[in-house]
Amino acid sequence: MPPASGPPSGSAPGRPTSWRIELPHSPAAVPMARALIRTALAELEAPAADSDTAELLTAELVANAVEHTSGSAPIELVVELLPTGCQVEVHDGDPGPPGNLESSEADQCPDPWQEHGRGLLLIRTLSSDCGHRRTDSGKAVWFRLPAPR
């Protein structure tokens, strides 16, 4: 899978700094995303982030995109190597915000009987930063992970 952009100035020629790939708008996208993020971080030569955490948080974002957006337009996964870690974005066709990416009182004691609602809590808790932005075709929800020490 080719990188979406070339190396930043000063980096080794031919070394990829980002990946961009389309996933189907279906539940099959979740295990695909888990495998792709692990492969992307390895190919980006990244001890840029903890790959287990990146895999978990990516799966949460992709699952949310599949579950909470309509249509059949593909979901896009973007993995970017940063000087201090990595950033992962999931793009979907719905411009509406993804929910509450900021901590709230409900985070202190989530309902143990509730099946859903912990994905964004995991993203807020385990990432160094997260957010969302509108795009020309919908939105991108993202998180950053620091490089391991």
N, C-alpha and C positions, 0 to 999 in steps of 0.2 A: 504494500500500500504506500503510495508516494506521499511525501510530506506536502502540506498545503502551502508552505512558504520556504524560502531558502534560509540559509544560516544567517544569524545576525552578524553585523560587522565585527571582525575580530575573532570569530569562531572558526573552527576547522572547516575547510571546504567539503561539501558533500554531507556534512553531518546534519540530519534533520532536526528542526527545532519545533515542528508542530505536525499534527495529524488532523485530518478532517475527513470524516466518512459518514455516509448516509446509512441509516438503519430503517427497517420497515416500521410502519406505525402499527405495531402488533406486539403482543406479549413476547414473541420470539426475540424482540430487540433486546430484552434484558440480559439473557445469558450471552448474547452476541456482544453486548457492550462490556460485560464483565471480562470476557476473553480479550476483546480489543484493547481495553485500557491496560491490562497486564502486558500485552504484546507491545503496545505503543510505548509504555515506559521503558521496557527493555530495549526496544529499537532506538529510542531517543537517548540511549545510554544514560538513563536517569536513575541514579540513586537520588533522583530529583524529589522523590516522595515515597512514602510507605505505600507499596503497591497494594497491600491488603486493604488499607483504608481507602485508597483511590478506587479500588474495585467496588467496595461496599457503597461509597457515596455516589459513584457513577451509576450503579444499578438503581439506587433510590431515585436519582434524577430522571433516568430513562423510564422507570416504572411510573413515575408521576406524569411524565409527558404522555405516555401511552394511555394512562387511566383518565387523566383530566382534560385531554384535548380531543376534539372530534376531527373527523376527516381521515383521509388516507395518505396525505402528504407525508413524505419521509421525515424522520427525526434525524438531526445531524449531531454527531459527536465530534467535538474539537478538543484536542489535547495539546497544550502548549508548554514547552519547557521554558522556565523562567530562571534568571540568575539565582533566585532564592528558593526554588522549588518547582511546582507545576500548577497550571490552571486547567481545569476541565470545564467545558461548557456543553450544555445540551440545548439545541435549538428546536423549537416547535412552531407550528403555524398559528397558535393562539396568542394574541397580543396581551391578554389579561395577565395580571400578576399571579405568581405561582402560589400564593398563600403568604403566611407570615414567616419571613426569613429572619426576623428579629426575635430575641428571646421574649418570653411572656410569662406571666404568673402560672399559666397552665403547665409550663415546662417543669415546674418544681415537683409536681406529682401527677404524672400522666395516669389516666384510667387504665388499670391493668387488664380490664376486660375488653377494651376497645381494640379491634383488629387493625385499624388504620390510624394514621396521624403521627407516627414517630419519625418518618423519613426526614422532614425538614428539621426536626429536633436533632437527629443524628448529624445532619449536614452542618447545622450551626455549632454543635458541640465539638465535632471532630476536625473541622476545617479551620484554617487560620483566618479565613475571610470568605464571605459568600454574598451573593446578591443576584439581581436580575436586571435586564435592560431590554428595551424594545428594539426590534430589528425591522428591516423593511418587510419581512414576511411573517412576523410574529414576535417572539421573544427568545432570549437566551438566558438560561439560569446557570449560574456558575459557582464554583468553589475553588479555593486555592489550598494547597498543602505545602508546608515547608519541606525543605530537603532534610533528610534525617541527619542527625549529628554523628 
